[in-house]
Every structure is written in C-alpha cells, then in structure tokens.
C-alpha cells in the first residue's frame, strides 16, 4: 500500500513537471513596461511656429506627463502675457488627444494653462502633471503609437488656441 502511494506521488510530480499549469499573465511585468517613460513622436505646427513634445508613463491608474512646447515665433509667450490670470483661471487652452489603431478617440488630456512654465533661457514652455487614465486606454494608445511609428499618421494629436496661428491678411476693399 505504501509503495502504491509513493508511486502515485512520483507520478504526480512527474506529471506536474511535464505539463506545468498555464502561466498567469504577468501583469507586474506589463505594468512595469507602462511605467517606463515613452517619448511620443514630435508634432509640428508650421502655422503656429510650435513644436510639441510629449513624454508619458502610466502607473497605478495615473498617466504622468511632461509636455514641452518650442515656440519659434514667440506666440505662446504672447498668449500667456495676454492671459496673465492663468494662475487663477483653470483654462485648458491646450489638449492632447489619443486614438487607437483605427483612429477612434480614446482619451483627451487637458493641459491647464497655469501648469505651463517658461524654461529659462529658451523659447520653450513646459507643463508637468498627472491625469487619471485606465490601463486599458493607455495600453491601447501606446499600441497605436508603436504601430504608427513608421507612418505619417500619429496616434496622438495636439490642440492649441487658434490665436497662435498667423492671422489672415486683412481683406482689401
């Protein structure tokens, strides 16, 4: 009887070694990948003279971001001078939109004007912050960004005040 129980135990050990249980998804590793900073492709607006840079990471339900605007025409500085109360008024004149691989809207990140600060000695403006975002949305946005990295399209967009674009010439009568 003991010999039979020992043989059954050996058979079970061999069976587990030969056919391991299906592994559980490694969410910790996947989430660690999301926590690594991701540099999105630069967006350029010739009309506004603005280059837009975005770096993000996701952890524990929070999308952390750093936005940098390079202002070659000085229009962003004029915008903020024109709206000096930006420290008290929660305007979101700038937004980042994210799309999935089929270009359907996933998420909009609102950048409050008061969060932008001029980077000393440059024409750059920077905003750092966090926003609530689900893992599923961020993962879909990253997947689209990586899939479109070699195409002319982008999985993200940048919206800014139309006042930053060149004014049309006056109408001659």
C-alpha positions as CSV (number, residue, x, y, z in Angstrom):
1,X,0.0,0.0,0.0
2,X,2.8,2.4,0.9
3,X,4.6,1.5,-2.3
4,X,1.5,2.3,-4.3
5,X,1.1,5.7,-2.6
6,X,4.8,6.5,-3.2
7,X,4.4,5.6,-6.9
8,X,1.3,7.8,-7.2
9,X,3.2,10.7,-5.6
10,X,6.1,10.2,-8.0
11,X,3.7,10.1,-11.0
12,X,2.0,13.3,-9.9
13,X,5.3,15.1,-9.5
14,X,6.4,13.9,-13.0
15,X,3.1,14.9,-14.4
16,X,3.3,18.5,-13.0
17,X,6.9,18.8,-14.3
18,X,6.0,17.5,-17.7
19,X,2.8,19.6,-18.0
20,X,3.1,22.8,-16.0
21,X,-0.1,24.7,-15.3
22,X,-0.8,27.6,-17.7
23,X,1.1,30.6,-16.5
24,X,-0.9,33.6,-15.3
25,X,-0.4,36.8,-17.2
26,X,2.5,38.7,-15.8
27,X,0.7,41.9,-15.1
28,X,3.6,43.2,-12.9
29,X,6.0,43.0,-15.8
30,X,3.4,44.5,-18.2
31,X,2.7,47.3,-15.8
32,X,6.4,47.9,-15.3
33,X,6.6,48.4,-19.1
34,X,3.9,51.0,-18.8
35,X,5.8,52.7,-16.1
36,X,8.8,53.3,-18.4
37,X,8.8,56.8,-20.0
38,X,7.5,56.8,-23.6
39,X,8.5,59.6,-26.0
40,X,5.7,60.3,-28.4
41,X,6.5,61.5,-31.9
42,X,7.0,65.2,-32.2
43,X,4.2,67.2,-33.7
44,X,5.0,70.4,-35.6
45,X,2.6,73.2,-36.4
46,X,4.1,75.4,-39.1
47,X,1.2,77.9,-38.8
48,X,1.7,78.5,-35.1
49,X,5.5,78.0,-35.1
50,X,5.2,75.4,-32.4
51,X,6.9,72.1,-31.9
52,X,5.1,69.8,-29.4
53,X,7.0,67.1,-27.5
54,X,5.3,64.6,-25.1
55,X,6.7,62.1,-22.7
56,X,4.4,59.9,-20.7
57,X,4.3,56.9,-18.3
58,X,1.5,55.1,-16.6
59,X,1.4,53.6,-13.1
60,X,-1.4,52.8,-10.6
61,X,-4.2,54.4,-12.7
62,X,-2.3,57.6,-13.2
63,X,-0.9,59.0,-16.5
64,X,2.1,61.1,-15.7
65,X,3.2,63.5,-18.5
66,X,5.7,66.1,-19.4
67,X,4.8,68.4,-22.3
68,X,7.3,70.7,-23.9
69,X,6.4,73.4,-26.5
70,X,9.1,75.0,-28.5
71,X,7.9,78.4,-29.6
72,X,9.9,79.7,-32.6
73,X,7.6,82.6,-33.3
74,X,7.0,83.8,-29.7
75,X,3.3,83.4,-29.9
76,X,2.9,81.2,-26.8
77,X,4.7,83.9,-24.7
78,X,2.3,86.5,-26.1
79,X,-0.6,84.2,-25.4
80,X,0.3,83.8,-21.7
81,X,1.1,87.6,-21.4
82,X,-2.4,88.3,-22.9
83,X,-3.9,86.0,-20.2
84,X,-1.9,86.9,-17.1
85,X,-4.6,85.5,-14.8
86,X,-3.6,81.9,-15.9
87,X,-2.6,81.2,-12.3
88,X,-6.1,81.5,-11.0
89,X,-8.3,80.6,-14.0
90,X,-8.3,76.9,-14.9
91,X,-8.2,77.4,-18.7
92,X,-7.3,74.3,-20.7
93,X,-6.2,76.1,-23.9
94,X,-4.1,73.1,-24.9
95,X,-5.2,69.5,-25.2
96,X,-3.6,66.2,-26.2
97,X,-5.8,63.6,-27.9
98,X,-5.1,59.9,-28.1
99,X,-6.5,57.5,-30.7
100,X,-6.5,53.7,-31.1
101,X,-5.1,51.9,-34.1
102,X,-8.3,52.6,-36.1
103,X,-8.2,56.3,-35.3
104,X,-11.1,56.2,-32.8
105,X,-10.8,58.7,-30.0
106,X,-9.6,57.1,-26.7
107,X,-8.8,59.9,-24.4
108,X,-8.2,63.7,-24.1
109,X,-5.6,65.1,-21.8
110,X,-6.4,68.7,-20.8
111,X,-3.3,70.8,-20.1
112,X,-4.2,73.7,-17.8
113,X,-2.6,77.0,-18.8
114,X,-1.5,77.6,-15.2
115,X,0.7,74.5,-15.4
116,X,3.0,75.9,-18.1
117,X,6.2,77.5,-17.1
118,X,8.9,79.1,-19.3
119,X,12.1,77.1,-19.4
120,X,14.8,79.7,-18.5
121,X,17.0,81.0,-21.3
122,X,15.0,79.2,-24.1
123,X,11.8,79.7,-26.1
124,X,10.4,76.5,-24.5
125,X,7.4,76.2,-22.3
126,X,6.8,73.1,-20.2
127,X,3.9,71.5,-18.3
128,X,4.2,68.5,-16.0
129,X,1.3,66.8,-14.4
130,X,-0.8,63.7,-13.8
131,X,-4.2,62.6,-15.0
132,X,-6.5,59.7,-14.2
133,X,-6.4,57.2,-17.0
134,X,-7.2,53.5,-17.2
135,X,-4.5,50.9,-18.0
136,X,-6.7,49.7,-20.9
137,X,-6.8,53.1,-22.5
138,X,-3.1,53.9,-22.1
139,X,-2.1,50.4,-23.4
140,X,-4.3,50.9,-26.5
141,X,-2.8,54.4,-27.1
142,X,0.7,53.0,-26.8
143,X,-0.1,50.1,-29.1
144,X,-1.4,52.5,-31.7
145,X,1.6,54.8,-31.3
146,X,4.0,52.0,-31.8
147,X,2.1,50.6,-34.8
148,X,2.0,54.1,-36.5
149,X,5.6,55.0,-35.6
150,X,6.8,54.4,-39.2
151,X,3.8,56.1,-40.9
152,X,3.0,59.7,-41.5
153,X,0.0,59.4,-39.1
154,X,0.2,59.7,-35.4
155,X,-1.8,58.1,-32.6
156,X,-1.9,61.4,-30.8
157,X,-2.8,65.0,-31.6
158,X,-2.2,68.4,-30.1
159,X,-4.9,71.1,-30.0
160,X,-3.9,74.7,-29.2
161,X,-5.7,78.1,-29.4
162,X,-6.3,79.3,-32.9
163,X,-4.9,82.7,-31.9
164,X,-1.4,81.1,-32.1
165,X,-1.8,80.7,-35.9
166,X,-0.9,83.5,-38.2
167,X,-3.7,86.0,-38.7
168,X,-5.2,86.1,-42.2
169,X,-4.3,89.2,-44.1
170,X,-6.8,92.0,-44.0
171,X,-9.5,91.9,-46.7
172,X,-8.9,94.6,-49.3
173,X,-11.9,96.5,-50.5
